Amino acid sequence: MSTLGIAAPIASVKPFPAYHDGEKVVFAPEHTGTNRLASFGPWNLGERLSEGKPLDNRLNLYVVVPGGQYHSAAKPEYDHNRIVNKYTVDGNVREWDIFYCFVIDPH
């Protein structure tokens, strides 16, 4: 499993649904203008942080492959689900660590 840190909520990336406790929630990355965007296939996930190591004080966004939540007819190898470990509604910018989770045998 690899990790990638991003700053969350990105103005250039539209809000997208993710799952928290089995419920669909809106995840809205915010652009600070200081770092490159992190992407997965055709999707932008947020802005990369300068500190690439996971930190316990950051929240987590899990990208689970394969999945059916996000589908691309042009790039089906990137079909995935997104899951957050905590959903915040305080309106403050938060930093997130992204974990890519690959399901070896989905059956």
Backbone as CSV, one residue per row, in Angstrom:
resi,resn,N_x,N_y,N_z,CA_x,CA_y,CA_z,C_x,C_y,C_z
1,MET,0.848,-1.161,0.000,0.000,0.000,0.000,0.900,1.232,0.000
2,SER,0.592,2.180,-0.890,1.383,3.396,-0.936,0.547,4.548,-0.416
3,THR,1.208,5.634,-0.048,0.484,6.785,0.469,0.851,8.025,-0.314
4,LEU,-0.034,8.985,-0.294,0.194,10.258,-0.944,-0.551,11.291,-0.141
5,GLY,0.130,12.327,0.341,-0.540,13.349,1.129,-1.140,14.418,0.248
6,ILE,-2.331,14.894,0.596,-2.945,16.014,-0.108,-3.517,16.987,0.900
7,ALA,-3.685,18.221,0.478,-4.376,19.210,1.305,-5.835,19.200,0.885
8,ALA,-6.736,19.071,1.829,-8.134,19.012,1.471,-8.917,20.060,2.252
9,PRO,-10.084,20.581,1.984,-10.849,20.678,0.833,-10.113,21.405,-0.206
10,ILE,-10.142,21.558,-3.048,-9.383,22.208,-4.134,-10.397,22.921,-5.019
11,ALA,-10.288,24.212,-5.188,-11.257,24.948,-5.980,-11.294,24.449,-7.417
12,SER,-10.158,23.996,-7.971,-10.115,23.510,-9.340,-10.596,22.067,-9.456
13,VAL,-10.881,21.415,-8.355,-11.404,20.057,-8.369,-12.813,20.107,-7.788
14,LYS,-13.796,19.653,-8.582,-15.174,19.711,-8.079,-15.364,18.721,-6.939
15,PRO,-16.253,19.026,-6.017,-16.535,18.088,-4.926,-16.988,16.742,-5.492
16,PHE,-16.629,15.672,-4.805,-17.032,14.349,-5.262,-17.491,13.517,-4.077
17,PRO,-18.349,12.525,-4.331,-18.815,11.683,-3.226,-17.758,10.695,-2.772
18,ALA,-17.759,10.414,-1.503,-16.943,9.360,-0.892,-17.843,8.691,0.132
19,TYR,-17.375,7.603,0.715,-18.176,6.896,1.713,-17.572,7.029,3.098
20,HIS,-18.432,7.233,4.099,-18.034,7.287,5.500,-19.102,6.562,6.308
21,ASP,-18.709,5.544,7.060,-19.658,4.744,7.848,-20.817,4.231,6.997
22,GLY,-20.518,3.833,5.757,-21.540,3.279,4.866,-22.436,4.299,4.209
23,GLU,-22.233,5.582,4.495,-23.058,6.641,3.925,-22.247,7.449,2.915
24,LYS,-22.918,7.897,1.856,-22.264,8.738,0.863,-22.147,10.157,1.411
25,VAL,-20.952,10.741,1.368,-20.715,12.116,1.817,-20.004,12.874,0.699
26,VAL,-19.999,14.196,0.759,-19.319,15.011,-0.235,-17.919,15.341,0.264
27,PHE,-16.927,15.065,-0.564,-15.533,15.364,-0.256,-15.105,16.472,-1.208
28,ALA,-14.629,17.614,-0.681,-14.321,18.772,-1.511,-12.897,19.265,-1.275
29,PRO,-11.923,18.777,-2.068,-10.553,19.293,-1.937,-10.490,20.779,-2.302
30,GLU,-9.551,21.489,-1.707,-9.398,22.921,-1.956,-7.993,23.216,-2.450
31,HIS,-7.884,24.074,-3.446,-6.602,24.413,-4.051,-5.942,25.569,-3.293
32,THR,-4.707,25.365,-2.852,-3.972,26.441,-2.182,-3.024,27.149,-3.131
33,GLY,-2.770,26.540,-4.300,-1.903,27.161,-5.289,-0.424,26.966,-5.039
34,THR,-0.065,26.091,-4.112,1.352,25.934,-3.788,1.966,24.630,-4.283
35,ASN,1.153,23.633,-4.590,1.696,22.334,-4.975,0.945,21.749,-6.170
36,ARG,1.528,20.700,-6.766,0.901,20.013,-7.896,-0.304,19.216,-7.417
37,LEU,-1.234,18.981,-8.356,-2.393,18.163,-8.040,-2.009,16.696,-8.023
38,ALA,-2.628,15.934,-7.138,-2.484,14.480,-7.122,-3.611,13.918,-7.977
39,SER,-3.299,12.946,-8.824,-4.338,12.377,-9.673,-4.252,10.863,-9.679
40,PHE,-5.351,10.243,-10.048,-5.441,8.800,-10.187,-6.210,8.547,-11.464
41,GLY,-5.525,8.074,-12.505,-6.164,7.919,-13.812,-6.666,9.270,-14.287
42,PRO,-7.925,9.351,-14.722,-8.455,10.624,-15.218,-8.991,11.558,-14.133
43,TRP,-8.868,11.169,-12.837,-9.463,11.960,-11.757,-8.415,12.720,-10.958
44,ASN,-8.740,13.973,-10.576,-7.903,14.748,-9.657,-8.401,14.497,-8.237
45,LEU,-7.465,14.225,-7.322,-7.827,13.899,-5.947,-7.561,15.032,-4.970
46,GLY,-6.781,16.004,-5.361,-6.439,17.088,-4.456,-5.028,17.551,-4.705
47,GLU,-4.550,18.406,-3.850,-3.215,18.983,-4.002,-2.202,18.223,-3.168
48,ARG,-1.053,17.923,-3.758,-0.002,17.207,-3.049,0.585,18.094,-1.953
49,LEU,0.937,17.485,-0.853,1.613,18.194,0.230,3.116,18.086,0.049
50,SER,3.842,19.008,0.630,5.302,18.925,0.570,5.815,17.812,1.476
51,GLU,5.078,17.484,2.547,5.436,16.387,3.459,4.725,15.131,2.976
52,GLY,5.473,14.186,2.394,4.859,13.015,1.790,4.590,11.862,2.725
53,LYS,5.130,11.895,3.930,4.935,10.775,4.860,3.578,10.901,5.547
54,PRO,2.910,9.768,5.788,1.644,9.818,6.527,1.861,10.345,7.944
55,LEU,0.899,11.123,8.438,0.950,11.653,9.794,-0.329,11.271,10.526
56,ASP,-0.211,10.918,11.786,-1.377,10.508,12.566,-2.418,11.607,12.728
57,ASN,-2.012,12.874,12.642,-2.973,13.954,12.849,-3.753,14.306,11.581
58,ARG,-3.388,13.709,10.419,-4.144,13.960,9.191,-5.239,12.912,9.042
59,LEU,-6.315,13.308,8.361,-7.394,12.379,8.063,-6.975,11.486,6.898
60,ASN,-7.758,10.451,6.606,-7.398,9.496,5.564,-8.464,9.419,4.489
61,LEU,-8.014,9.358,3.242,-8.857,9.076,2.087,-8.318,7.790,1.485
62,TYR,-9.171,6.769,1.381,-8.771,5.486,0.817,-9.326,5.373,-0.598
63,VAL,-8.455,5.041,-1.551,-8.856,4.778,-2.925,-8.762,3.268,-3.104
64,VAL,-9.916,2.606,-3.252,-9.979,1.144,-3.304,-10.186,0.697,-4.749
65,VAL,-9.255,-0.140,-5.238,-9.294,-0.637,-6.611,-9.365,-2.152,-6.580
66,PRO,-10.247,-2.836,-7.292,-11.263,-2.257,-8.163,-12.472,-1.789,-7.367
67,GLY,-13.288,-0.984,-8.015,-14.502,-0.484,-7.388,-15.463,0.024,-8.441
68,GLY,-16.709,0.220,-8.061,-17.727,0.643,-9.010,-18.226,2.057,-8.829
69,GLN,-17.735,2.771,-7.809,-18.222,4.125,-7.546,-17.806,5.093,-8.658
70,TYR,-16.561,4.994,-9.119,-16.057,5.838,-10.202,-15.666,4.946,-11.356
71,HIS,-16.278,5.182,-12.523,-16.040,4.349,-13.701,-15.620,5.225,-14.868
72,SER,-14.618,4.772,-15.604,-14.186,5.444,-16.822,-14.226,4.440,-17.965
73,ALA,-15.056,4.689,-18.970,-15.114,3.807,-20.134,-13.779,3.813,-20.879
74,ALA,-13.078,4.954,-20.844,-11.791,5.065,-21.541,-10.651,4.414,-20.764
75,LYS,-10.751,4.380,-19.430,-9.687,3.831,-18.595,-10.280,2.966,-17.478
76,PRO,-10.880,1.827,-17.810,-11.552,1.006,-16.791,-10.596,0.432,-15.741
77,GLU,-9.298,0.392,-16.033,-8.334,-0.109,-15.039,-8.244,0.812,-13.827
78,TYR,-8.781,2.020,-13.931,-8.761,2.960,-12.811,-10.097,3.023,-12.068
79,ASP,-11.053,2.167,-12.390,-12.339,2.167,-11.682,-12.090,1.914,-10.196
80,HIS,-12.708,2.721,-9.339,-12.393,2.651,-7.911,-13.523,3.202,-7.052
81,ASN,-13.394,2.994,-5.751,-14.256,3.594,-4.724,-13.388,4.506,-3.870
82,ARG,-14.016,5.491,-3.250,-13.314,6.376,-2.313,-13.999,6.300,-0.960
83,ILE,-13.181,6.153,0.086,-13.690,6.036,1.457,-12.899,6.985,2.348
84,VAL,-13.577,7.752,3.208,-12.895,8.627,4.156,-13.080,8.073,5.564
85,ASN,-12.034,8.226,6.415,-12.133,7.694,7.771,-12.896,8.632,8.698
86,LYS,-13.004,9.908,8.343,-13.745,10.869,9.154,-14.252,11.960,8.229
87,TYR,-15.476,12.381,8.449,-16.064,13.444,7.638,-16.188,14.690,8.494
88,THR,-15.660,15.797,8.006,-15.721,17.041,8.778,-16.671,18.028,8.112
89,VAL,-17.352,18.800,8.905,-18.277,19.810,8.395,-17.938,21.187,8.961
90,ASP,-16.723,21.324,9.506,-16.360,22.584,10.157,-15.980,23.698,9.180
91,GLY,-15.849,23.365,7.873,-15.514,24.383,6.885,-14.050,24.750,6.820
92,ASN,-13.219,24.155,7.670,-11.788,24.459,7.658,-11.052,23.552,6.684
93,VAL,-9.972,24.090,6.113,-9.122,23.294,5.233,-8.447,22.220,6.069
94,ARG,-8.460,20.986,5.603,-7.849,19.871,6.308,-6.832,19.205,5.400
95,GLU,-5.830,18.597,5.986,-4.869,17.803,5.239,-5.281,16.345,5.329
96,TRP,-5.115,15.627,4.213,-5.511,14.230,4.118,-4.344,13.400,3.614
97,ASP,-4.229,12.198,4.090,-3.332,11.213,3.501,-4.188,10.316,2.619
98,ILE,-3.674,9.997,1.436,-4.374,9.083,0.537,-3.695,7.733,0.611
99,PHE,-4.491,6.699,0.791,-3.994,5.334,0.769,-4.633,4.616,-0.410
100,TYR,-3.813,4.054,-1.277,-4.311,3.238,-2.384,-4.417,1.806,-1.892
101,CYS,-5.607,1.223,-1.973,-5.849,-0.146,-1.523,-6.225,-0.985,-2.740
102,PHE,-5.413,-1.973,-3.055,-5.660,-2.824,-4.207,-6.203,-4.167,-3.735
103,VAL,-7.378,-4.537,-4.221,-7.979,-5.820,-3.880,-7.378,-6.862,-4.824
104,ILE,-6.640,-7.814,-4.275,-5.932,-8.809,-5.082,-6.901,-9.762,-5.776
105,ASP,-7.920,-10.243,-5.070,-8.901,-11.150,-5.654,-10.291,-10.676,-5.253
106,PRO,-10.941,-9.851,-6.105,-12.239,-9.277,-5.717,-13.362,-10.303,-5.606
107,HIS,-13.167,-11.528,-6.072,-14.212,-12.546,-5.996,-14.056,-13.360,-4.740
